[in-house]
Amino acid sequence: MATSPFKFLQEVREETRKVTWPSRRETAITTGMVFVMVAIAAVFFLVADQIIRIAVTFVLGLAG
């Protein structure tokens, strides 16, 4: 059964009215937490990469 585009848009608008949207403060806090977690992950992977690089260099005997 096909639904008309008008009926579809009407149903979409009804559903968006039911959504509980976050406040500006909640959005800012969540965004800040994401940036902090990304920074922590970046530092972790930087350190892990350097440790692996040193280990591989040592194992292959390429150390100067």
KOLGU-4560 file (N, C-alpha, C; in nm, 3 decimals, padded with zeros to 5 digits):
<recs>
<n_xx: 00.085 n_yy: -00.118 n_zz: 00.000 ca_xx: 00.000 ca_yy: 00.000 ca_zz: 00.000 c_xx: 00.090 c_yy: 00.125 c_zz: 00.000 mol: A seq: 1 type: MET>
<n_xx: 00.074 n_yy: 00.207 n_zz: -00.097 ca_xx: 00.157 ca_yy: 00.327 ca_zz: -00.110 c_xx: 00.100 c_yy: 00.441 c_zz: -00.027 mol: A seq: 2 type: ALA>
<n_xx: 00.190 n_yy: 00.517 n_zz: 00.031 ca_xx: 00.152 ca_yy: 00.634 ca_zz: 00.110 c_xx: 00.189 c_yy: 00.758 c_zz: 00.029 mol: A seq: 3 type: THR>
<n_xx: 00.100 n_yy: 00.855 n_zz: 00.030 ca_xx: 00.129 ca_yy: 00.977 ca_zz: -00.046 c_xx: 00.241 c_yy: 01.055 c_zz: 00.021 mol: A seq: 4 type: SER>
<n_xx: 00.316 n_yy: 01.132 n_zz: -00.056 ca_xx: 00.424 ca_yy: 01.212 ca_zz: 00.004 c_xx: 00.371 c_yy: 01.309 c_zz: 00.110 mol: A seq: 5 type: PRO>
<n_xx: 00.253 n_yy: 01.365 n_zz: 00.089 ca_xx: 00.196 ca_yy: 01.457 ca_zz: 00.187 c_xx: 00.170 c_yy: 01.385 c_zz: 00.319 mol: A seq: 6 type: PHE>
<n_xx: 00.112 n_yy: 01.266 n_zz: 00.312 ca_xx: 00.082 ca_yy: 01.188 ca_zz: 00.433 c_xx: 00.213 c_yy: 01.149 c_zz: 00.504 mol: A seq: 7 type: LYS>
<n_xx: 00.314 n_yy: 01.112 n_zz: 00.426 ca_xx: 00.443 ca_yy: 01.076 ca_zz: 00.483 c_xx: 00.503 c_yy: 01.193 c_zz: 00.560 mol: A seq: 8 type: PHE>
<n_xx: 00.505 n_yy: 01.311 n_zz: 00.499 ca_xx: 00.561 ca_yy: 01.429 ca_zz: 00.566 c_xx: 00.482 c_yy: 01.465 c_zz: 00.691 mol: A seq: 9 type: LEU>
<n_xx: 00.352 n_yy: 01.448 n_zz: 00.685 ca_xx: 00.268 ca_yy: 01.475 ca_zz: 00.802 c_xx: 00.305 c_yy: 01.380 c_zz: 00.917 mol: A seq: 10 type: GLN>
<n_xx: 00.326 n_yy: 01.253 n_zz: 00.885 ca_xx: 00.364 ca_yy: 01.156 ca_zz: 00.988 c_xx: 00.504 c_yy: 01.185 c_zz: 01.044 mol: A seq: 11 type: GLU>
<n_xx: 00.594 n_yy: 01.229 n_zz: 00.958 ca_xx: 00.728 ca_yy: 01.265 ca_zz: 01.004 c_xx: 00.721 c_yy: 01.381 c_zz: 01.101 mol: A seq: 12 type: VAL>
<n_xx: 00.641 n_yy: 01.482 n_zz: 01.070 ca_xx: 00.626 ca_yy: 01.596 ca_zz: 01.161 c_xx: 00.567 c_yy: 01.553 c_zz: 01.295 mol: A seq: 13 type: ARG>
<n_xx: 00.470 n_yy: 01.463 n_zz: 01.292 ca_xx: 00.411 ca_yy: 01.414 ca_zz: 01.417 c_xx: 00.515 c_yy: 01.341 c_zz: 01.501 mol: A seq: 14 type: GLU>
<n_xx: 00.599 n_yy: 01.261 n_zz: 01.438 ca_xx: 00.702 ca_yy: 01.188 ca_zz: 01.511 c_xx: 00.808 c_yy: 01.281 c_zz: 01.568 mol: A seq: 15 type: GLU>
<n_xx: 00.846 n_yy: 01.386 n_zz: 01.494 ca_xx: 00.948 ca_yy: 01.478 ca_zz: 01.546 c_xx: 00.896 c_yy: 01.557 c_zz: 01.665 mol: A seq: 16 type: THR>
<n_xx: 00.767 n_yy: 01.575 n_zz: 01.673 ca_xx: 00.711 ca_yy: 01.643 ca_zz: 01.792 c_xx: 00.725 c_yy: 01.557 c_zz: 01.917 mol: A seq: 17 type: ARG>
<n_xx: 00.734 n_yy: 01.426 n_zz: 01.901 ca_xx: 00.746 ca_yy: 01.335 ca_zz: 02.014 c_xx: 00.889 c_yy: 01.327 c_zz: 02.068 mol: A seq: 18 type: LYS>
<n_xx: 00.986 n_yy: 01.374 n_zz: 01.991 ca_xx: 01.127 ca_yy: 01.364 ca_zz: 02.029 c_xx: 01.157 c_yy: 01.459 c_zz: 02.145 mol: A seq: 19 type: VAL>
<n_xx: 01.232 n_yy: 01.408 n_zz: 02.243 ca_xx: 01.279 ca_yy: 01.493 ca_zz: 02.353 c_xx: 01.416 c_yy: 01.544 c_zz: 02.313 mol: A seq: 20 type: THR>
<n_xx: 01.425 n_yy: 01.670 n_zz: 02.275 ca_xx: 01.551 ca_yy: 01.727 ca_zz: 02.227 c_xx: 01.637 c_yy: 01.767 c_zz: 02.345 mol: A seq: 21 type: TRP>
<n_xx: 01.770 n_yy: 01.748 n_zz: 02.336 ca_xx: 01.858 ca_yy: 01.787 ca_zz: 02.446 c_xx: 01.867 c_yy: 01.940 c_zz: 02.456 mol: A seq: 22 type: PRO>
<n_xx: 01.894 n_yy: 01.987 n_zz: 02.577 ca_xx: 01.910 ca_yy: 02.130 ca_zz: 02.597 c_xx: 02.046 c_yy: 02.174 c_zz: 02.542 mol: A seq: 23 type: SER>
<n_xx: 02.065 n_yy: 02.304 n_zz: 02.532 ca_xx: 02.194 ca_yy: 02.357 ca_zz: 02.484 c_xx: 02.306 c_yy: 02.315 c_zz: 02.579 mol: A seq: 24 type: ARG>
<n_xx: 02.277 n_yy: 02.316 n_zz: 02.710 ca_xx: 02.377 ca_yy: 02.277 ca_zz: 02.810 c_xx: 02.415 c_yy: 02.130 c_zz: 02.795 mol: A seq: 25 type: ARG>
<n_xx: 02.316 n_yy: 02.043 n_zz: 02.779 ca_xx: 02.343 ca_yy: 01.901 ca_zz: 02.761 c_xx: 02.427 c_yy: 01.876 c_zz: 02.635 mol: A seq: 26 type: GLU>
<n_xx: 02.395 n_yy: 01.947 n_zz: 02.529 ca_xx: 02.470 ca_yy: 01.932 ca_zz: 02.405 c_xx: 02.614 c_yy: 01.978 c_zz: 02.423 mol: A seq: 27 type: THR>
<n_xx: 02.635 n_yy: 02.089 n_zz: 02.493 ca_xx: 02.770 ca_yy: 02.140 ca_zz: 02.516 c_xx: 02.851 c_yy: 02.042 c_zz: 02.601 mol: A seq: 28 type: ALA>
<n_xx: 02.791 n_yy: 01.988 n_zz: 02.706 ca_xx: 02.860 ca_yy: 01.893 ca_zz: 02.793 c_xx: 02.898 c_yy: 01.766 c_zz: 02.716 mol: A seq: 29 type: ILE>
<n_xx: 02.804 n_yy: 01.715 n_zz: 02.638 ca_xx: 02.831 ca_yy: 01.595 ca_zz: 02.560 c_xx: 02.941 c_yy: 01.620 c_zz: 02.458 mol: A seq: 30 type: THR>
<n_xx: 02.938 n_yy: 01.734 n_zz: 02.392 ca_xx: 03.041 ca_yy: 01.769 ca_zz: 02.294 c_xx: 03.177 c_yy: 01.777 c_zz: 02.362 mol: A seq: 31 type: THR>
<n_xx: 03.182 n_yy: 01.840 n_zz: 02.479 ca_xx: 03.308 ca_yy: 01.848 ca_zz: 02.554 c_xx: 03.361 c_yy: 01.712 c_zz: 02.591 mol: A seq: 32 type: GLY>
<n_xx: 03.272 n_yy: 01.622 n_zz: 02.633 ca_xx: 03.314 ca_yy: 01.487 ca_zz: 02.670 c_xx: 03.369 c_yy: 01.413 c_zz: 02.548 mol: A seq: 33 type: MET>
<n_xx: 03.308 n_yy: 01.433 n_zz: 02.433 ca_xx: 03.358 ca_yy: 01.368 ca_zz: 02.311 c_xx: 03.498 c_yy: 01.418 c_zz: 02.279 mol: A seq: 34 type: VAL>
<n_xx: 03.521 n_yy: 01.549 n_zz: 02.288 ca_xx: 03.655 ca_yy: 01.602 ca_zz: 02.260 c_xx: 03.758 c_yy: 01.548 c_zz: 02.358 mol: A seq: 35 type: PHE>
<n_xx: 03.722 n_yy: 01.537 n_zz: 02.486 ca_xx: 03.815 ca_yy: 01.483 ca_zz: 02.587 c_xx: 03.848 c_yy: 01.337 c_zz: 02.555 mol: A seq: 36 type: VAL>
<n_xx: 03.747 n_yy: 01.257 n_zz: 02.522 ca_xx: 03.770 ca_yy: 01.116 ca_zz: 02.493 c_xx: 03.854 c_yy: 01.099 c_zz: 02.366 mol: A seq: 37 type: MET>
<n_xx: 03.832 n_yy: 01.184 n_zz: 02.267 ca_xx: 03.913 ca_yy: 01.178 ca_zz: 02.145 c_xx: 04.058 c_yy: 01.212 c_zz: 02.176 mol: A seq: 38 type: VAL>
<n_xx: 04.080 n_yy: 01.312 n_zz: 02.260 ca_xx: 04.217 ca_yy: 01.350 ca_zz: 02.297 c_xx: 04.285 c_yy: 01.236 c_zz: 02.373 mol: A seq: 39 type: ALA>
<n_xx: 04.214 n_yy: 01.173 n_zz: 02.465 ca_xx: 04.270 ca_yy: 01.060 ca_zz: 02.540 c_xx: 04.304 c_yy: 00.945 c_zz: 02.446 mol: A seq: 40 type: ILE>
<n_xx: 04.214 n_yy: 00.914 n_zz: 02.354 ca_xx: 04.239 ca_yy: 00.806 ca_zz: 02.258 c_xx: 04.359 c_yy: 00.839 c_zz: 02.170 mol: A seq: 41 type: ALA>
<n_xx: 04.370 n_yy: 00.964 n_zz: 02.127 ca_xx: 04.482 ca_yy: 01.004 ca_zz: 02.042 c_xx: 04.615 c_yy: 00.988 c_zz: 02.115 mol: A seq: 42 type: ALA>
<n_xx: 04.621 n_yy: 01.030 n_zz: 02.240 ca_xx: 04.745 ca_yy: 01.015 ca_zz: 02.318 c_xx: 04.775 c_yy: 00.867 c_zz: 02.340 mol: A seq: 43 type: VAL>
<n_xx: 04.673 n_yy: 00.788 n_zz: 02.371 ca_xx: 04.694 ca_yy: 00.644 ca_zz: 02.391 c_xx: 04.754 c_yy: 00.581 c_zz: 02.267 mol: A seq: 44 type: PHE>
<n_xx: 04.694 n_yy: 00.608 n_zz: 02.150 ca_xx: 04.743 ca_yy: 00.546 ca_zz: 02.027 c_xx: 04.880 c_yy: 00.599 c_zz: 01.987 mol: A seq: 45 type: PHE>
<n_xx: 04.910 n_yy: 00.725 n_zz: 02.017 ca_xx: 05.043 ca_yy: 00.778 ca_zz: 01.991 c_xx: 05.147 c_yy: 00.703 c_zz: 02.074 mol: A seq: 46 type: LEU>
<n_xx: 05.120 n_yy: 00.685 n_zz: 02.202 ca_xx: 05.213 ca_yy: 00.614 ca_zz: 02.290 c_xx: 05.226 c_yy: 00.467 c_zz: 02.247 mol: A seq: 47 type: VAL>
<n_xx: 05.113 n_yy: 00.403 n_zz: 02.219 ca_xx: 05.117 ca_yy: 00.263 ca_zz: 02.176 c_xx: 05.196 c_yy: 00.248 c_zz: 02.046 mol: A seq: 48 type: ALA>
<n_xx: 05.177 n_yy: 00.340 n_zz: 01.952 ca_xx: 05.249 ca_yy: 00.335 ca_zz: 01.825 c_xx: 05.399 c_yy: 00.351 c_zz: 01.847 mol: A seq: 49 type: ASP>
<n_xx: 05.439 n_yy: 00.441 n_zz: 01.934 ca_xx: 05.581 ca_yy: 00.462 ca_zz: 01.960 c_xx: 05.643 c_yy: 00.339 c_zz: 02.026 mol: A seq: 50 type: GLN>
<n_xx: 05.571 n_yy: 00.277 n_zz: 02.120 ca_xx: 05.622 ca_yy: 00.156 ca_zz: 02.186 c_xx: 05.638 c_yy: 00.044 c_zz: 02.085 mol: A seq: 51 type: ILE>
<n_xx: 05.538 n_yy: 00.026 n_zz: 01.999 ca_xx: 05.547 ca_yy: -00.079 ca_zz: 01.897 c_xx: 05.662 c_yy: -00.050 c_zz: 01.800 mol: A seq: 52 type: ILE>
<n_xx: 05.680 n_yy: 00.077 n_zz: 01.762 ca_xx: 05.790 ca_yy: 00.114 ca_zz: 01.672 c_xx: 05.925 c_yy: 00.079 c_zz: 01.734 mol: A seq: 53 type: ARG>
<n_xx: 05.942 n_yy: 00.113 n_zz: 01.860 ca_xx: 06.068 ca_yy: 00.084 ca_zz: 01.930 c_xx: 06.091 c_yy: -00.067 c_zz: 01.939 mol: A seq: 54 type: ILE>
<n_xx: 05.985 n_yy: -00.143 n_zz: 01.971 ca_xx: 05.998 ca_yy: -00.288 ca_zz: 01.982 c_xx: 06.034 c_yy: -00.352 c_zz: 01.848 mol: A seq: 55 type: ALA>
<n_xx: 05.968 n_yy: -00.310 n_zz: 01.743 ca_xx: 05.995 ca_yy: -00.367 ca_zz: 01.611 c_xx: 06.137 c_yy: -00.331 c_zz: 01.566 mol: A seq: 56 type: VAL>
<n_xx: 06.176 n_yy: -00.208 n_zz: 01.589 ca_xx: 06.312 ca_yy: -00.167 ca_zz: 01.553 c_xx: 06.415 c_yy: -00.249 c_zz: 01.627 mol: A seq: 57 type: THR>
<n_xx: 06.391 n_yy: -00.274 n_zz: 01.755 ca_xx: 06.484 ca_yy: -00.354 ca_zz: 01.836 c_xx: 06.489 c_yy: -00.498 c_zz: 01.787 mol: A seq: 58 type: PHE>
<n_xx: 06.372 n_yy: -00.557 n_zz: 01.762 ca_xx: 06.367 ca_yy: -00.697 ca_zz: 01.718 c_xx: 06.435 c_yy: -00.714 c_zz: 01.583 mol: A seq: 59 type: VAL>
<n_xx: 06.418 n_yy: -00.621 n_zz: 01.495 ca_xx: 06.479 ca_yy: -00.634 ca_zz: 01.361 c_xx: 06.625 c_yy: -00.592 c_zz: 01.360 mol: A seq: 60 type: LEU>
<n_xx: 06.677 n_yy: -00.544 n_zz: 01.471 ca_xx: 06.817 ca_yy: -00.509 ca_zz: 01.481 c_xx: 06.853 c_yy: -00.385 c_zz: 01.402 mol: A seq: 61 type: GLY>
<n_xx: 06.760 n_yy: -00.296 n_zz: 01.385 ca_xx: 06.785 ca_yy: -00.174 ca_zz: 01.307 c_xx: 06.827 c_yy: -00.057 c_zz: 01.395 mol: A seq: 62 type: LEU>
<n_xx: 06.835 n_yy: -00.083 n_zz: 01.527 ca_xx: 06.870 ca_yy: 00.025 ca_zz: 01.618 c_xx: 07.013 c_yy: 00.072 c_zz: 01.589 mol: A seq: 63 type: ALA>
<n_xx: 07.026 n_yy: 00.203 n_zz: 01.589 ca_xx: 07.152 ca_yy: 00.265 ca_zz: 01.553 c_xx: 07.260 c_yy: 00.237 c_zz: 01.648 mol: A seq: 64 type: GLY>
</recs>
